[in-house]
């Protein structure tokens, strides 16, 4: 194995857990060491290929070394969505404003019942847009969860599910009190709300380092 | 040549070698070999995790130093905290070595 092949393998393993800058630093240090050793071996009349192979062999098995190095760089804890600034709130306001503009151009919002109905339609139509980015962010590797943007979209998803819940409750209340006819669209709205909630629950379930899953399965086993 | 098997021993050797002056990883492994008169060797790949661990602990500090036409190298230096750690580890090692020595000396064997 050449020095380049060795460092490429090492970088591939380390990049699973380490940040890009840490990987670059470790690889630069390793390359420097291996190059020095190969030069020394060449000076001792080894061929270039042999010198690189011996230098790499002396350094150690790549996966073993990668694990030993990665242990010294424990991943920093992810940012809690509750700790990020107010950007999610601004984004939510902008998203709802945009949705209102688009919706008001297509449907006339008049009268109490229709207004409630329209707002519900607006909320429930917009909510998946707020939850979906958070859902995908939750699927990212733990090392990316310390990025503020990821924390922001996850907090945005929380607002999404709250507003979807409000919208769904409003529809159910209107149906319950007889102020709403059972239209096909109502079921579509409720379906939207259910999907949003399911998306958020999946996100919450996946967006951690396995602790929630462990707790869930332990509870399941106990019951 | 004996390879240094235990992480703690390796850390003590690193701190001791750095007490003679700053060095990068490769230089350190050579220093260990030279100072031990080729008796001890360090598994080179294991040297770096130990160096990173000592750096995280604050016993050594590191700086990227330009090397002329070659790429810069990460040079390690002993910190004040590292000096204290080294003094403590040296004392521990001497106590351990003298205890082993005492046990190995035939005159200390008690016959009943």
Interface residues (C-beta under 8 A of the other chain):
Chain A: X25 X26 X28 X29 X30 X31 X32 X33 X36 X37 X58 X59 X60 X61 X64 X65 X68 X69 X71 X72 X73
Chain B: X24 X25 X26 X43 X44 X45 X46 X48 X49 X52 X53 X56 X70 X71 X72 X73 X74
